[in-house]
Amino acid sequence: MSQTSRDSGQGMLSPFGAGAIGAGATGATATTTRFWWVRHAPVAHEGRIYGQKDMPCDCSDTTVFTGLARQLPRDAVWVTSHLRRTYETAQAIVRAGLPGPDPIPGPDAAAIPDLAEQSFGEWQGLTYEELRESRAGAFHRFWHAPAHERAPGGESFIDVMQRVAQAIHRLLEPHRGHDIIAVAHGGTIRAALGLALGLEPEACLAFTMENCSVTRIDHIDGPGMGHGWRVVTVNRPPDVRAGRGDPGGGTLSMLAGRAPR
């Protein structure tokens, strides 16, 4: 790797800047927009599917939000979905010390419905066992249903991918070259990864996405060959160890994990 650069407003050294392998020539003219996706804090769902049900989240663990405040960039654009668990999480990050807008949501922190979790329609409120029984015992390893299946009165994951992609492109246009902190949902972030990597919808469901994890996806606009998106880190936990914030680095985790909540 030829050099490192200061890749975020935190001033932490990162191997993912200009001149790094895969980043293009140092002198190339390119515009990089960095999406910092944060999944919301835990919800007391009591084992029931909640989807777009507007439930509060638990922001009581201050060490988690202090860790996120160390990892995320300053002077960023902030967005959330329109569901309260996302803006409660964003508010907790700001309270932990990261400069951010006030209020959230508000004029400087848009609440975007197209970034919401998948609507599971009539399945919302069911326990996982009740859903399995309603499907004659059939179940999906990582999600509530295959990507193409639309929940009764709700959406399919393919529907989610389409609206999330539209929201991302709407954000790109006015904010090119900036950091964007997007506090959203597990399904939303899986859809963003699908857009970036050109994945089949079903493959997106194999990503693990823990509460309060950080996923960073860069959009690179400029000359040169290659893909326009770069995935920097996926499902990175908050840095709860003092002095160890590393917002630019991270490893790509593509492991399948627990079913979504």
Secondary structure, DSSP 8 states (H G I E B T S, - for coil): ----EE-STT--EETTSTTSTTS--TT---EEEEEEEEE------TTB--TT---------HHHHHHHHHHS-SS-EEEE-SSHHHHHHHHHHHHTT----SSSSBTTEEE-GGGS----GGGTT-BHHHHHHHTTT---SSSSS-TT---TTS--HHHHHHHHHHHHHHHHHHHTTSEEEEEE-HHHHHHHHHHHHT--HHHHTT----TT-EEEEEEEESSSSS-SEEEEEEEE----STT---SS---------S---
